[in-house]
Amino acid sequence: MQKVRKAVIPVAGLGTRFLPATKSMPKEMLPVVDKPVVQYAVDEAFEAGIEHIVFVTGRNKAVIEDYFDLHPELIGTLEQTGKKAQLQSLENLLPEAGATSFIRQQSPQGLGHAVWCARDVIGNEPFALLLPDMVSFGGRGCLAETVDLYQRTGGNVIAVERCDPAETSKYGIVGRGDEVGSGFKVTAMVEKPAPANAPSNFYINGRYVLQPEIFALLGNQQRGAGNEIQLTDAMVRLAQSQPFYAQPFDGRMFDCGSKEGFIEATIAFALARDDMKGPVFEMLQQFVRSHERREVAA
């Protein structure tokens, strides 16, 4: 069984749900408290033992590459002003030399196409895929748990969480088969099924370990929903010849691609910090009391 050494993080999306902020700033650089969304995905990847990250970028995304590079002027200023904590935080986020690659997706053709763009850098080995909009919260990172199940089973592994059974039409849903370790065998993958047709209420939450054979399938994959090349369609085809397993995440994944999820993540991460939880909690209480008074007055 080959080790999972490389990860793909697609960051070419236009971020239309966050306009006008994303007109000039990549959505992946929007901060949750004081770290951009993409930083959480990178930290999670390295925690899981990933050695090399492949970013699939698009136009106007050069700031992401700059973010993961040295900034001599800023470092010099921090050193001169004695801001050691800020300097240490910058040093901690910097990947080792040669540990990142940046691949250009010239036009938005779907998640499957973005993954396919990384084929030559990944080569003939299994790889992790992290959707940066999905931010892992609580204890151990989601990808680390996913890699653990891969090391037990081989094949392909998808991280999942439970959703309200009435809301399966919002997600990609997997069918639950026999238990395997801390996870289970996947018996079906259905994109946004109606509750009556859903094989379970386990939804795919944006973390994967995939075998390299997925690239050949993506290379000739017919366009699906939204007239885009869909990763799920290729995974369904791959499942005809290779096993898929699901790892339920023992934590919470916030969808920072939505405004509600982004705000929820910001509050959760702020409340988890010793230097912020007191003031933030008091602020939230004040907002609730003020809202209740307005409702009574109305």
C-alpha positions in Angstrom: 0.0 0.0 0.0 1.4 3.3 -1.1 1.6 6.2 1.4 -0.5 9.2 0.8 2.2 11.9 0.3 0.5 14.5 -1.9 -2.7 16.5 -1.7 -4.7 18.6 -4.1 -6.4 21.8 -3.0 -8.6 23.4 -5.8 -8.6 27.2 -5.4 -9.7 28.3 -8.8 -13.4 29.1 -8.0 -14.8 32.5 -8.6 -16.5 32.9 -5.2 -19.6 34.5 -6.6 -21.5 33.9 -3.4 -19.2 36.4 -1.7 -19.4 39.2 -4.2 -18.4 42.0 -4.0 -15.7 41.0 -1.6 -14.3 38.4 -4.0 -14.2 40.8 -7.0 -10.5 41.4 -6.1 -9.8 38.9 -3.3 -9.9 35.1 -3.7 -12.6 33.6 -1.5 -10.0 31.2 -0.1 -8.2 34.3 1.4 -11.2 35.5 3.4 -10.2 35.2 7.1 -11.9 33.1 9.7 -10.8 35.0 12.8 -7.2 35.7 11.7 -6.3 33.0 9.2 -7.5 32.7 5.6 -9.8 29.8 4.8 -7.1 28.1 2.7 -4.7 28.1 5.6 -7.0 25.8 7.6 -6.9 23.2 4.7 -3.1 23.4 4.5 -2.7 22.9 8.2 -5.0 19.9 8.1 -3.1 18.4 5.2 0.2 18.6 7.0 -1.3 17.3 10.2 -2.4 14.2 8.2 1.2 13.6 7.0 1.0 15.2 3.6 4.4 16.1 2.2 3.5 18.1 -0.9 0.4 20.2 -1.7 -0.8 20.9 -5.3 -2.9 24.1 -5.6 -5.1 24.3 -8.7 -5.5 28.0 -9.3 -7.1 30.3 -11.8 -6.8 33.9 -12.8 -6.5 36.6 -10.1 -5.3 33.9 -7.6 -1.6 34.9 -7.5 -2.1 36.3 -4.0 -2.5 32.7 -2.7 0.9 31.8 -4.0 2.4 35.0 -2.5 0.8 34.2 0.8 2.7 30.9 1.1 6.0 32.7 0.2 8.5 34.7 2.2 7.7 38.4 2.8 11.2 39.9 3.6 9.9 43.5 4.2 7.2 42.3 6.6 9.6 40.0 8.4 12.1 42.8 8.8 9.6 45.2 10.2 8.4 42.6 12.7 12.0 41.9 13.8 12.7 45.6 14.2 9.6 46.3 16.3 10.1 43.2 18.5 6.8 41.6 17.5 7.9 38.0 18.2 4.5 36.4 18.4 3.5 37.7 14.9 6.9 36.7 13.5 6.5 33.2 14.9 3.0 32.8 13.4 4.4 33.7 10.0 7.2 31.2 10.3 4.8 28.5 11.3 2.6 28.9 8.2 5.4 28.8 5.7 5.7 25.4 3.9 9.2 23.9 3.4 10.9 24.8 0.1 9.6 22.7 -2.7 6.6 21.4 -0.7 4.0 23.3 -2.9 3.1 23.4 -6.5 0.7 25.7 -8.3 -1.2 24.5 -11.4 -3.4 26.8 -13.6 -6.9 25.8 -14.5 -7.5 28.1 -17.4 -11.3 28.0 -17.3 -13.8 26.9 -14.7 -15.1 23.5 -15.9 -16.0 21.8 -12.6 -14.3 20.1 -9.6 -13.5 17.0 -11.7 -11.6 19.1 -14.2 -9.7 20.9 -11.5 -8.5 17.6 -10.0 -7.6 16.3 -13.5 -5.3 19.4 -14.0 -3.1 18.1 -11.1 -2.5 14.7 -12.8 1.2 15.2 -13.9 2.3 16.4 -10.5 0.5 13.7 -8.6 1.7 10.9 -10.9 0.9 7.2 -10.3 0.2 7.3 -6.5 -2.8 7.8 -4.2 -3.5 11.4 -3.2 -5.7 13.4 -0.8 -8.2 16.0 -2.0 -9.3 18.8 0.3 -12.0 21.3 -0.7 -10.9 24.5 1.1 -14.4 25.9 1.5 -15.0 23.1 4.0 -13.2 23.9 7.3 -12.5 21.2 9.9 -13.3 22.0 13.5 -12.9 20.1 16.7 -10.1 17.8 17.8 -8.2 15.9 15.2 -8.4 17.0 11.6 -10.8 15.3 9.2 -8.2 14.3 6.7 -6.1 12.6 9.4 -9.0 10.3 10.2 -9.6 9.7 6.5 -6.0 8.7 6.0 -6.1 6.4 9.0 -9.0 4.4 7.3 -7.1 4.3 4.0 -4.1 2.8 5.8 -6.3 0.1 7.1 -8.3 -0.6 3.9 -6.5 0.7 0.8 -8.8 1.7 -2.1 -10.5 5.0 -2.0 -11.8 6.7 1.1 -14.4 9.5 1.5 -15.0 11.5 4.7 -18.7 11.8 5.6 -21.0 13.4 8.1 -24.6 12.9 9.0 -27.2 15.4 7.8 -30.9 15.9 8.6 -32.6 13.1 6.6 -35.0 15.7 5.2 -32.1 17.7 3.7 -30.3 15.0 1.6 -31.2 16.9 -1.6 -28.6 19.4 -0.6 -25.6 17.0 -0.6 -23.8 14.1 -2.3 -25.0 11.1 -0.3 -23.4 7.7 0.1 -24.9 4.3 0.8 -23.8 2.5 4.0 -22.5 -1.0 3.7 -20.6 -3.3 6.1 -18.5 -1.7 8.9 -14.8 -1.6 8.3 -12.7 -0.3 11.2 -14.0 3.1 12.2 -15.8 3.5 8.9 -17.9 1.5 6.4 -18.0 0.3 2.9 -19.7 2.6 0.4 -22.5 0.9 -1.6 -23.7 3.9 -3.6 -22.9 7.5 -4.4 -25.9 9.7 -5.3 -25.8 13.5 -6.0 -28.5 15.4 -4.1 -31.2 12.7 -3.9 -34.7 13.4 -2.7 -35.2 12.2 0.9 -37.3 9.3 -0.2 -34.6 8.0 -2.6 -31.5 8.7 -0.4 -29.5 5.5 0.4 -28.6 7.1 3.8 -28.1 10.4 5.5 -24.3 10.4 5.3 -23.1 13.2 3.1 -19.6 13.7 1.5 -18.0 16.6 3.4 -15.0 17.5 1.2 -12.2 15.2 2.2 -11.0 12.3 0.0 -8.2 9.8 -0.5 -8.3 8.7 -4.2 -6.4 6.3 -6.3 -4.6 7.7 -9.4 -6.9 5.7 -11.8 -9.4 8.5 -11.3 -7.4 10.7 -13.6 -8.0 8.6 -16.7 -11.7 8.6 -15.9 -11.8 12.3 -15.5 -9.9 12.7 -18.8 -12.9 11.3 -20.7 -15.7 12.1 -18.3 -18.8 13.4 -19.9 -20.1 16.7 -18.5 -22.7 16.4 -15.9 -24.6 18.8 -13.6 -24.1 22.4 -14.5 -22.5 21.3 -17.7 -19.3 20.7 -15.7 -17.0 17.7 -15.3 -18.2 16.3 -11.9 -15.8 14.4 -9.6 -18.7 12.3 -8.2 -19.5 11.0 -11.7 -16.0 9.8 -12.1 -15.9 8.2 -8.6 -19.1 6.3 -9.5 -17.3 4.9 -12.5 -14.2 4.1 -10.5 -16.3 2.3 -7.9 -17.1 -0.3 -10.5 -13.5 -1.6 -10.3 -12.2 -0.4 -7.0 -13.7 -0.3 -3.5 -14.8 2.9 -1.8 -15.0 3.3 2.0 -16.4 6.1 4.1 -14.9 7.6 7.3 -17.5 9.4 9.5 -15.8 12.6 10.8 -15.6 12.8 14.6 -15.9 16.6 14.6 -17.6 19.4 12.6 -17.1 20.7 9.1 -18.1 24.3 8.4 -19.1 25.2 4.8 -17.3 28.5 4.5 -18.5 28.7 0.9 -21.8 29.9 2.2 -22.2 33.1 4.2 -24.0 31.4 7.0 -21.3 28.7 7.3 -18.6 31.3 7.2 -20.1 33.3 10.0 -20.7 30.2 12.0 -17.1 29.1 11.6 -15.8 32.5 12.7 -17.9 32.4 15.8 -16.9 28.8 16.6 -13.2 29.4 16.2 -13.3 32.6 18.2 -15.1 30.9 21.1 -12.5 28.1 21.0 -9.7 30.6 21.7 -8.7 31.5 25.3 -7.8 35.1 24.2 -11.2 35.7 22.6 -13.9 33.5 24.0 -14.9 35.8 26.9 -15.4 39.0 24.9 -17.0 37.2 22.0 -19.4 35.3 24.2 -20.4 38.6 25.9 -20.9 40.3 22.6 -23.2 37.5 21.4 -25.2 37.7 24.5 -25.6 41.5 24.0 -26.8 41.0 20.4 -29.3 38.4 21.5 -30.7 40.6 24.3 -30.9 43.6 21.9 -32.7 41.5 19.3 -35.2 40.2 21.8 -35.9 43.8 23.0 -36.6 44.9 19.4 -38.9 42.0 18.8 -40.9 42.8 22.0 -41.1 46.5 21.0 -42.3 45.5 17.5 
